[in-house]
Amino acid sequence: MTQYKSKFDTSIKAKHFHPKYWGTWCLLFLLFIFSYCPVRLRDRFAAGVANFIYSKKFLNKRKKIAFTNLSLCFPEYTEEDKDLLMRKNIKALAQITLSLGELFWRSQEHILNRTNITGEQYIIDAEKQGKSIIFLGPHCYGVDFAGVAGINARGYPLSSMFNDYKNPIFDWFVTTYRTRFNDAMGKGTLYHRSEGLKPVIKSLRDKAHFYYLPDEDHGRKESLFTDFYGTQKATLPIIGRLAKLGRAVVIPFYTSYNDKTAKYDITFHAPIEGIPSADELTDTQLMNQAIEKLIDEDRSQYMWTLKLLKTRPTVGEKIYK
Protein backbone atom coordinates (compact mmCIF):
# COMPACT_ATOMS: atom_id res chain seq x y z
CA MET A 1 0.00 0.00 0.00
CA THR A 2 1.25 3.49 -0.79
CA GLN A 3 2.08 5.44 2.32
CA TYR A 4 0.05 8.54 2.98
CA LYS A 5 2.08 11.76 2.88
CA SER A 6 0.98 14.91 4.65
CA LYS A 7 0.24 17.92 2.49
CA PHE A 8 1.79 20.20 5.11
CA ASP A 9 5.25 21.49 4.26
CA THR A 10 7.37 21.96 7.37
CA SER A 11 10.73 22.31 5.62
CA ILE A 12 13.04 25.25 6.19
CA LYS A 13 13.04 28.04 3.58
CA ALA A 14 15.35 31.01 3.03
CA LYS A 15 12.69 33.34 4.49
CA HIS A 16 12.93 31.52 7.82
CA PHE A 17 16.32 33.13 8.44
CA HIS A 18 14.68 36.56 8.60
CA PRO A 19 15.66 38.53 11.75
CA LYS A 20 12.19 37.99 13.27
CA TYR A 21 13.13 34.31 13.69
CA TRP A 22 16.58 34.87 15.20
CA GLY A 23 15.20 34.48 18.72
CA THR A 24 13.85 31.04 17.82
CA TRP A 25 17.17 30.01 16.29
CA CYS A 26 18.92 31.12 19.48
CA LEU A 27 16.59 28.91 21.54
CA LEU A 28 17.37 25.93 19.31
CA PHE A 29 21.08 26.65 19.66
CA LEU A 30 20.66 26.47 23.44
CA LEU A 31 18.88 23.13 23.08
CA PHE A 32 21.82 21.95 20.94
CA ILE A 33 24.24 22.88 23.71
CA PHE A 34 22.07 21.27 26.39
CA SER A 35 21.81 18.07 24.33
CA TYR A 36 25.55 17.52 24.86
CA CYS A 37 25.70 18.63 28.51
CA PRO A 38 26.15 16.01 31.25
CA VAL A 39 22.59 14.94 32.01
CA ARG A 40 22.73 15.19 35.80
CA LEU A 41 24.29 18.64 35.65
CA ARG A 42 21.56 19.75 33.25
CA ASP A 43 18.87 18.24 35.46
CA ARG A 44 20.12 20.19 38.49
CA PHE A 45 20.11 23.37 36.45
CA ALA A 46 16.55 22.66 35.20
CA ALA A 47 15.37 21.95 38.76
CA GLY A 48 16.82 25.27 39.88
CA VAL A 49 15.07 27.10 37.03
CA ALA A 50 11.77 25.38 37.87
CA ASN A 51 12.04 26.36 41.53
CA PHE A 52 12.86 29.95 40.56
CA ILE A 53 9.98 30.42 38.12
CA TYR A 54 7.30 28.54 40.07
CA SER A 55 6.06 31.64 41.89
CA LYS A 56 6.48 34.03 38.98
CA LYS A 57 3.43 35.86 37.69
CA PHE A 58 3.64 34.52 34.12
CA LEU A 59 2.88 31.01 35.40
CA ASN A 60 -0.21 32.03 37.38
CA LYS A 61 -2.70 31.42 34.57
CA ARG A 62 -1.44 27.92 33.84
CA LYS A 63 -1.22 27.03 37.52
CA LYS A 64 -4.81 28.20 38.02
CA ILE A 65 -5.95 25.91 35.18
CA ALA A 66 -4.03 23.02 36.71
CA PHE A 67 -5.44 23.61 40.21
CA THR A 68 -8.96 23.70 38.73
CA ASN A 69 -8.39 20.38 36.95
CA LEU A 70 -6.93 18.79 40.06
CA SER A 71 -9.80 20.02 42.24
CA LEU A 72 -12.38 18.46 39.91
CA CYS A 73 -10.51 15.19 39.41
CA PHE A 74 -9.32 14.75 42.99
CA PRO A 75 -11.68 16.57 45.38
CA GLU A 76 -9.81 14.98 48.28
CA TYR A 77 -6.64 16.94 47.46
CA THR A 78 -5.78 19.80 49.78
CA GLU A 79 -4.22 23.03 48.49
CA GLU A 80 -0.90 21.74 49.81
CA ASP A 81 -1.33 18.48 47.86
CA LYS A 82 -1.97 20.38 44.64
CA ASP A 83 0.91 22.76 45.23
CA LEU A 84 3.35 19.90 45.88
CA LEU A 85 2.21 18.04 42.78
CA MET A 86 2.57 21.13 40.59
CA ARG A 87 6.06 21.89 41.91
CA LYS A 88 7.07 18.41 40.77
CA ASN A 89 5.19 19.01 37.52
CA ILE A 90 7.09 22.18 36.64
CA LYS A 91 10.39 20.54 37.60
CA ALA A 92 9.71 17.61 35.24
CA LEU A 93 8.66 20.03 32.49
CA ALA A 94 11.94 21.93 32.80
CA GLN A 95 14.09 18.81 32.83
CA ILE A 96 12.31 17.26 29.85
CA THR A 97 12.26 20.47 27.81
CA LEU A 98 16.02 20.88 28.10
CA SER A 99 16.49 17.30 26.87
CA LEU A 100 14.50 17.66 23.63
CA GLY A 101 17.57 18.56 21.60
CA GLU A 102 18.83 15.01 22.13
CA LEU A 103 16.04 13.70 19.92
CA PHE A 104 17.20 15.93 17.07
CA TRP A 105 21.00 15.90 17.35
CA ARG A 106 22.10 12.83 19.27
CA SER A 107 22.65 9.36 17.82
CA GLN A 108 20.15 6.54 17.77
CA GLU A 109 22.30 4.61 20.24
CA HIS A 110 22.37 7.57 22.61
CA ILE A 111 18.61 8.12 22.73
CA LEU A 112 17.95 4.39 23.10
CA ASN A 113 20.22 4.42 26.14
CA ARG A 114 18.17 7.26 27.63
CA THR A 115 15.15 5.01 28.18
CA ASN A 116 14.10 2.13 30.41
CA ILE A 117 11.47 0.06 28.60
CA THR A 118 8.95 -2.25 30.24
CA GLY A 119 6.39 -4.34 28.36
CA GLU A 120 7.94 -4.31 24.87
CA GLN A 121 6.87 -7.93 24.49
CA TYR A 122 3.28 -6.73 23.95
CA ILE A 123 4.48 -4.90 20.82
CA ILE A 124 6.44 -7.91 19.61
CA ASP A 125 3.45 -10.21 20.12
CA ALA A 126 1.10 -7.89 18.22
CA GLU A 127 3.46 -7.67 15.26
CA LYS A 128 3.87 -11.45 15.20
CA GLN A 129 0.07 -11.71 14.97
CA GLY A 130 0.08 -9.32 12.00
CA LYS A 131 -1.71 -6.61 13.98
CA SER A 132 -1.22 -2.89 13.75
CA ILE A 133 -1.00 -1.03 17.04
CA ILE A 134 -2.69 2.07 18.36
CA PHE A 135 -0.32 3.30 21.04
CA LEU A 136 -2.66 4.97 23.53
CA GLY A 137 -1.06 7.55 25.79
CA PRO A 138 -2.13 10.59 27.78
CA HIS A 139 -0.50 14.00 27.44
CA CYS A 140 2.48 13.60 29.72
CA TYR A 141 5.61 15.69 29.27
CA GLY A 142 7.65 12.74 27.99
CA VAL A 143 5.44 12.04 24.96
CA ASP A 144 8.15 12.87 22.43
CA PHE A 145 10.74 10.62 24.04
CA ALA A 146 8.17 7.82 24.10
CA GLY A 147 7.39 8.14 20.40
CA VAL A 148 10.93 8.62 19.16
CA ALA A 149 13.16 6.76 21.62
CA GLY A 150 10.61 4.28 22.97
CA ILE A 151 8.98 3.20 19.71
CA ASN A 152 10.35 4.60 16.45
CA ALA A 153 14.08 4.28 17.17
CA ARG A 154 13.50 0.65 18.18
CA GLY A 155 12.43 -0.23 14.67
CA TYR A 156 8.66 0.13 14.92
CA PRO A 157 7.15 2.27 12.12
CA LEU A 158 5.01 5.03 13.52
CA SER A 159 2.52 7.61 12.32
CA SER A 160 1.01 10.42 14.32
CA MET A 161 -0.74 13.80 14.14
CA PHE A 162 0.61 17.23 14.83
CA ASN A 163 -0.75 20.69 15.47
CA ASP A 164 1.43 23.41 14.01
CA TYR A 165 3.08 25.85 16.42
CA LYS A 166 2.41 28.92 14.25
CA ASN A 167 6.20 29.17 14.18
CA PRO A 168 7.76 27.45 11.14
CA ILE A 169 11.10 26.94 12.88
CA PHE A 170 9.53 24.95 15.73
CA ASP A 171 7.39 23.05 13.21
CA TRP A 172 10.52 22.04 11.31
CA PHE A 173 12.39 21.11 14.49
CA VAL A 174 9.62 18.99 16.02
CA THR A 175 8.41 17.24 12.85
CA THR A 176 12.00 16.43 11.89
CA TYR A 177 12.90 14.64 15.10
CA ARG A 178 9.51 12.91 15.27
CA THR A 179 10.06 11.33 11.84
CA ARG A 180 13.83 10.90 11.72
CA PHE A 181 13.72 7.08 11.81
CA ASN A 182 10.78 6.49 9.46
CA ASP A 183 12.74 6.70 6.20
CA ALA A 184 14.86 3.68 7.14
CA MET A 185 11.68 1.60 7.55
CA GLY A 186 9.95 2.94 4.45
CA LYS A 187 6.70 3.66 6.26
CA GLY A 188 5.21 5.91 8.89
CA THR A 189 4.49 9.62 8.63
CA LEU A 190 3.30 12.74 10.43
CA TYR A 191 0.27 14.72 9.34
CA HIS A 192 -1.76 17.67 10.53
CA ARG A 193 -4.87 17.16 12.67
CA SER A 194 -6.99 19.04 10.12
CA GLU A 195 -6.45 16.20 7.65
CA GLY A 196 -8.83 13.94 9.55
CA LEU A 197 -8.85 10.19 10.17
CA LYS A 198 -8.31 8.91 6.64
CA PRO A 199 -4.49 8.96 6.88
CA VAL A 200 -4.65 7.23 10.27
CA ILE A 201 -6.58 4.31 8.84
CA LYS A 202 -4.37 4.10 5.73
CA SER A 203 -1.25 4.04 7.89
CA LEU A 204 -2.63 1.39 10.23
CA ARG A 205 -3.61 -0.86 7.34
CA ASP A 206 -0.06 -0.52 6.04
CA LYS A 207 1.23 -1.71 9.44
CA ALA A 208 2.54 1.69 10.43
CA HIS A 209 1.44 1.95 14.04
CA PHE A 210 -0.41 5.03 15.28
CA TYR A 211 0.56 7.22 18.23
CA TYR A 212 -2.70 8.45 19.75
CA LEU A 213 -3.14 11.01 22.55
CA PRO A 214 -6.92 11.21 23.03
CA ASP A 215 -7.33 13.31 26.17
CA GLU A 216 -7.69 16.85 24.80
CA ASP A 217 -11.08 18.57 24.87
CA HIS A 218 -12.40 18.93 21.30
CA GLY A 219 -15.77 20.43 22.19
CA ARG A 220 -19.33 19.28 22.68
CA LYS A 221 -20.35 18.59 19.08
CA GLU A 222 -18.08 15.62 18.41
CA SER A 223 -17.68 14.30 21.95
CA LEU A 224 -19.28 11.97 24.47
CA PHE A 225 -19.18 12.57 28.23
CA THR A 226 -17.54 9.78 30.20
CA ASP A 227 -16.22 9.45 33.74
CA PHE A 228 -12.73 10.83 34.34
CA TYR A 229 -11.62 10.53 37.95
CA GLY A 230 -14.02 12.61 40.06
CA THR A 231 -15.70 14.39 37.16
CA GLN A 232 -16.87 13.87 33.58
CA LYS A 233 -14.92 14.69 30.47
CA ALA A 234 -15.85 15.39 26.87
CA THR A 235 -14.00 12.77 24.83
CA LEU A 236 -13.86 11.96 21.12
CA PRO A 237 -15.54 8.54 20.67
CA ILE A 238 -13.31 7.29 17.85
CA ILE A 239 -11.04 4.69 19.44
CA GLY A 240 -13.31 1.76 18.54
CA ARG A 241 -13.68 2.96 14.96
CA LEU A 242 -9.93 3.34 14.54
CA ALA A 243 -9.26 -0.11 15.97
CA LYS A 244 -11.87 -1.73 13.75
CA LEU A 245 -11.08 0.01 10.48
CA GLY A 246 -7.33 -0.08 11.09
CA ARG A 247 -7.41 -3.74 12.20
CA ALA A 248 -5.42 -2.76 15.25
CA VAL A 249 -4.99 -3.56 18.91
CA VAL A 250 -4.83 -0.77 21.49
CA ILE A 251 -1.72 -0.80 23.68
CA PRO A 252 -1.72 1.76 26.53
CA PHE A 253 1.61 3.25 27.61
CA TYR A 254 2.99 5.93 29.89
CA THR A 255 6.25 7.85 30.01
CA SER A 256 7.80 9.60 32.99
CA TYR A 257 11.20 11.12 33.58
CA ASN A 258 13.09 9.53 36.45
CA ASP A 259 15.58 12.08 37.74
CA LYS A 260 17.12 9.48 40.06
CA THR A 261 18.27 7.34 37.12
CA ALA A 262 18.33 10.29 34.68
CA LYS A 263 16.35 8.18 32.20
CA TYR A 264 12.85 7.98 30.78
CA ASP A 265 10.70 5.13 32.13
CA ILE A 266 8.39 3.95 29.34
CA THR A 267 5.86 1.28 30.26
CA PHE A 268 3.72 -0.56 27.72
CA HIS A 269 0.69 -2.48 28.99
CA ALA A 270 -1.34 -5.38 27.64
CA PRO A 271 -3.78 -4.53 24.82
CA ILE A 272 -7.15 -3.29 26.07
CA GLU A 273 -9.69 -6.09 25.94
CA GLY A 274 -13.11 -5.18 24.58
CA ILE A 275 -12.04 -2.54 22.03
CA PRO A 276 -13.57 -2.41 19.52
CA SER A 277 -17.03 -3.23 20.83
CA ALA A 278 -20.35 -2.56 19.18
CA ASP A 279 -20.87 0.60 21.21
CA GLU A 280 -18.97 3.91 21.02
CA LEU A 281 -19.73 4.84 24.63
CA THR A 282 -18.38 1.52 25.91
CA ASP A 283 -15.19 1.93 23.88
CA THR A 284 -14.72 5.49 25.11
CA GLN A 285 -15.27 4.53 28.75
CA LEU A 286 -12.77 1.67 28.46
CA MET A 287 -10.27 4.07 26.94
CA ASN A 288 -10.67 6.68 29.71
CA GLN A 289 -10.36 4.01 32.37
CA ALA A 290 -7.06 2.97 30.80
CA ILE A 291 -5.94 6.61 30.66
CA GLU A 292 -6.64 7.02 34.39
CA LYS A 293 -4.51 3.98 35.24
CA LEU A 294 -1.67 5.36 33.13
CA ILE A 295 -1.75 8.81 34.73
CA ASP A 296 -1.76 7.18 38.17
CA GLU A 297 1.72 5.82 37.42
CA ASP A 298 2.97 9.37 37.99
CA ARG A 299 0.31 12.07 38.32
CA SER A 300 2.96 14.76 38.66
CA GLN A 301 4.09 14.46 35.03
CA TYR A 302 0.70 14.77 33.36
CA MET A 303 -0.15 18.04 31.55
CA TRP A 304 -2.64 19.36 34.07
CA THR A 305 -2.11 22.86 32.65
CA LEU A 306 -4.21 21.98 29.56
CA LYS A 307 -7.87 22.99 29.51
CA LEU A 308 -8.85 19.34 29.71
CA LEU A 309 -12.34 19.93 31.13
CA LYS A 310 -13.42 23.08 29.28
CA THR A 311 -16.58 21.48 27.85
CA ARG A 312 -18.87 20.72 30.76
CA PRO A 313 -21.98 18.51 30.94
CA THR A 314 -23.96 21.62 31.90
CA VAL A 315 -24.18 23.91 28.88
CA GLY A 316 -22.73 27.33 29.59
CA GLU A 317 -20.76 26.32 32.68
CA LYS A 318 -17.31 27.93 32.68
CA ILE A 319 -14.64 26.65 35.02
CA TYR A 320 -11.55 28.43 33.66
CA LYS A 321 -12.13 32.04 34.66
Residue pairs with C-beta under 8 A, 6 or more apart in sequence:
1 202
1 205
1 206
3 186
3 187
3 188
3 189
3 202
3 203
3 206
3 208
4 159
4 189
4 191
4 198
4 199
4 202
4 203
5 189
6 189
6 190
6 191
6 192
6 195
6 199
7 191
7 192
7 195
8 164
8 191
8 192
8 195
10 164
10 168
10 171
10 172
10 175
10 176
11 172
12 168
12 169
12 172
13 168
16 168
16 169
16 172
17 25
21 167
21 168
21 169
24 167
24 169
24 170
25 169
28 101
28 169
28 173
31 98
31 100
31 101
31 104
32 101
32 105
33 101
34 42
34 98
34 99
34 101
35 99
35 101
35 102
35 104
35 105
35 106
36 105
36 106
39 99
39 262
40 262
42 95
42 98
42 99
43 95
43 259
43 262
45 98
46 91
46 94
46 95
46 97
46 98
47 91
47 94
47 95
47 259
49 94
50 87
50 90
50 91
50 93
50 94
50 95
51 87
51 91
53 59
53 90
54 86
54 87
54 90
59 90
62 305
63 86
63 305
64 320
65 304
65 305
65 306
65 307
65 320
66 82
66 86
66 89
66 304
66 305
67 82
67 86
68 309
68 319
68 320
69 304
69 306
69 308
69 309
70 77
70 82
70 85
70 86
70 304
71 77
71 82
72 229
72 230
72 231
72 309
72 319
73 228
73 229
73 230
73 231
74 81
74 229
74 230
75 230
77 85
85 299
85 300
85 304
86 304
88 300
88 301
89 300
89 301
89 302
89 304
89 305
91 259
92 141
92 256
92 257
92 259
92 300
92 301
93 141
95 257
95 259
96 141
96 142
96 145
96 257
97 141
99 114
99 145
99 257
100 144
100 177
102 110
102 111
102 114
103 111
103 144
103 145
103 148
103 149
103 177
103 178
103 180
104 173
104 176
104 177
104 180
108 153
108 181
111 145
111 148
111 149
111 153
112 149
112 153
112 154
114 145
114 149
114 263
114 264
115 145
115 149
115 150
115 263
115 264
115 265
115 266
116 258
116 261
116 263
116 264
116 265
116 266
117 150
117 154
117 266
117 268
118 265
118 266
118 267
118 268
119 253
119 267
119 268
119 269
119 270
120 154
120 268
122 251
122 268
122 269
122 270
122 271
123 133
123 151
123 156
123 251
123 268
126 132
126 133
126 249
126 251
126 271
127 133
127 156
127 207
130 207
131 247
131 248
131 249
132 204
132 205
132 207
132 208
132 209
132 210
132 246
132 247
132 248
132 249
133 156
133 209
133 210
133 248
133 249
133 250
133 251
134 204
134 209
134 210
134 212
134 239
134 242
134 243
134 246
134 248
134 249
134 250
134 251
135 146
135 147
135 151
135 158
135 209
135 210
135 211
135 212
135 251
135 253
135 268
136 212
136 214
136 239
136 250
136 251
136 252
136 253
136 272
136 287
136 290
136 291
137 143
137 146
137 211
137 212
137 213
137 252
137 253
137 254
137 255
137 294
138 213
138 215
138 254
138 291
138 294
138 295
138 302
139 213
139 215
139 216
139 302
139 303
139 306
140 254
140 255
140 256
140 295
140 298
140 301
140 302
140 303
141 257
141 301
141 303
142 255
142 256
142 257
142 264
142 266
142 301
143 213
143 255
144 174
144 177
144 178
145 255
145 257
145 264
145 266
146 253
146 255
146 264
146 266
147 158
147 160
147 178
147 211
148 177
148 178
148 180
148 181
149 264
149 266
150 253
150 255
150 264
150 266
151 158
151 209
151 211
152 158
152 178
152 180
152 181
152 182
152 188
153 181
155 185
156 209
157 182
157 185
157 186
157 187
157 188
157 207
157 208
157 209
158 182
158 188
158 208
158 209
158 210
158 211
159 188
159 189
159 190
159 191
159 199
159 200
159 203
159 204
159 208
159 209
159 210
159 211
160 178
160 190
160 210
160 211
160 212
161 190
161 191
161 192
161 193
161 200
162 171
162 174
162 175
162 178
162 190
162 191
162 192
162 193
163 192
163 193
164 171
164 192
165 171
165 174
175 190
178 190
179 188
179 189
179 190
182 188
182 189
187 203
187 206
187 207
187 208
188 203
188 208
188 209
189 199
189 203
189 208
191 199
197 238
197 241
197 242
200 210
200 242
200 246
201 242
201 245
201 246
203 210
203 246
204 210
204 242
204 245
204 246
204 247
204 248
205 246
205 247
209 248
210 242
210 246
210 248
212 239
212 242
214 235
214 236
214 238
214 239
214 287
214 291
215 233
215 235
215 291
215 308
216 306
216 308
217 223
217 233
217 234
217 306
217 307
217 308
217 309
217 310
217 311
218 234
218 236
219 234
219 311
220 234
220 311
220 315
222 236
223 234
223 235
223 236
223 237
223 311
224 234
224 235
224 237
224 280
224 281
224 284
225 232
225 233
225 234
225 235
225 313
226 232
226 233
226 235
226 281
226 284
226 285
226 288
227 233
227 285
227 288
227 289
228 235
228 288
228 291
228 292
228 309
229 292
231 309
232 313
233 288
233 308
233 309
234 309
234 310
234 311
235 284
235 287
235 288
236 284
237 280
237 281
237 283
237 284
239 250
239 275
239 276
239 283
239 284
239 287
240 275
240 276
240 277
240 279
240 280
240 282
240 283
240 284
241 276
241 280
242 248
243 249
243 250
243 275
243 276
243 283
244 276
249 271
249 272
250 271
250 272
250 275
250 287
250 290
251 268
251 269
251 270
251 271
251 272
252 268
252 269
252 272
252 290
252 291
252 293
252 294
253 266
253 267
253 268
253 269
253 294
254 266
254 267
254 294
254 295
254 297
254 298
255 264
255 265
255 266
255 267
255 301
256 264
256 265
256 297
256 298
256 301
257 263
257 264
257 265
257 301
258 264
258 265
267 297
269 290
269 293
269 294
272 286
272 287
272 290
274 282
274 283
274 286
275 283
275 286
275 287
276 283
277 283
277 286
295 302
307 320
309 319
310 319
310 320
312 318
312 319
